[in-house]
Amino acid sequence: MEFLSSFLPICLYIVAIVLLIVLIVLGLRLVKILDKVDRVVDNVEGKINSFNGLFNVIDRATDGIATASNSLFNSISKIINRVMKKRRKYEEEEDDIYE
């Protein structure tokens, strides 16, 4: 019994020391991995920022096309409305003549 009471704390201390060393090694590796990931993210961010000018040009072009198409469709719809109003007036005038 005395053997176990002196042996178990020594085993626990050894296991705790090994666990602490393993955790320190894993922590250092994790720091190295995070540094590499940070460099990759910075590289990707730089490459994406190089396309900002292109994206701005595309955005302006699509805005211009949308504005032009909206004005074209508005003009067409106004013309159709005018034609429809003239037809209605013409039909009303014909109805008045026949009455």
C-alpha positions in Angstrom: 0.0 0.0 0.0 2.8 2.3 0.8 4.3 1.6 -2.6 1.1 2.7 -4.4 0.8 5.8 -2.3 4.3 6.9 -3.4 4.2 5.5 -6.9 0.9 7.0 -8.1 1.9 10.7 -7.5 5.2 10.1 -9.3 3.3 8.6 -12.3 0.8 11.5 -12.3 3.7 14.1 -12.2 5.4 12.3 -15.1 2.2 12.2 -17.2 1.5 15.8 -16.4 5.1 16.8 -17.5 4.8 14.9 -20.7 1.3 16.4 -21.4 2.7 19.9 -20.7 5.6 19.3 -23.2 3.3 17.9 -25.8 0.9 20.9 -25.4 3.9 23.4 -25.7 5.1 21.6 -28.9 1.6 21.7 -30.4 1.2 25.4 -29.4 4.4 26.3 -31.2 3.4 24.4 -34.3 0.0 26.1 -34.2 1.7 29.5 -34.1 3.9 28.6 -37.1 0.8 27.4 -39.0 -1.1 30.6 -38.2 1.8 32.7 -39.4 1.8 30.8 -42.7 -2.0 31.2 -43.0 -1.6 34.9 -42.3 1.0 35.3 -45.1 -1.3 33.4 -47.5 -4.3 35.6 -46.6 -2.3 38.7 -47.0 -1.1 37.5 -50.4 -4.7 36.7 -51.5 -5.9 40.0 -50.2 -3.3 41.8 -52.3 -4.2 39.9 -55.4 -7.9 40.7 -54.9 -7.2 44.3 -54.3 -5.4 44.4 -57.7 -8.7 43.6 -59.3 -10.6 46.5 -57.7 -10.1 48.8 -60.7 -11.5 46.2 -63.0 -14.5 45.6 -60.8 -15.1 49.4 -60.6 -15.1 49.6 -64.4 -17.5 46.7 -64.7 -19.8 48.2 -62.1 -19.9 51.6 -63.9 -20.5 49.9 -67.2 -23.4 47.8 -65.8 -24.9 51.0 -64.1 -24.7 52.8 -67.5 -26.3 49.9 -69.3 -29.1 49.7 -66.7 -29.8 53.4 -66.9 -29.9 53.3 -70.7 -32.2 50.3 -70.7 -34.5 51.8 -68.1 -34.8 55.0 -70.1 -35.4 53.0 -73.3 -38.2 51.0 -71.7 -39.8 54.1 -70.2 -39.8 55.7 -73.6 -41.4 52.6 -75.2 -44.0 52.4 -72.5 -44.9 56.0 -72.9 -45.3 55.6 -76.6 -47.5 52.5 -76.1 -49.6 54.4 -73.6 -50.1 57.3 -76.0 -51.2 54.9 -78.7 -53.6 53.2 -76.4 -55.1 56.5 -75.3 -55.6 57.6 -78.9 -57.3 54.3 -79.7 -59.6 54.7 -76.7 -60.5 58.3 -77.7 -61.1 57.1 -81.3 -63.3 54.2 -80.1 -65.2 56.6 -77.8 -65.7 59.0 -80.7 -67.0 56.2 -83.0 -69.4 55.1 -80.2 -70.7 58.6 -79.9 -71.2 58.9 -83.7 -73.2 55.7 -83.8 -75.4 56.6 -80.9 
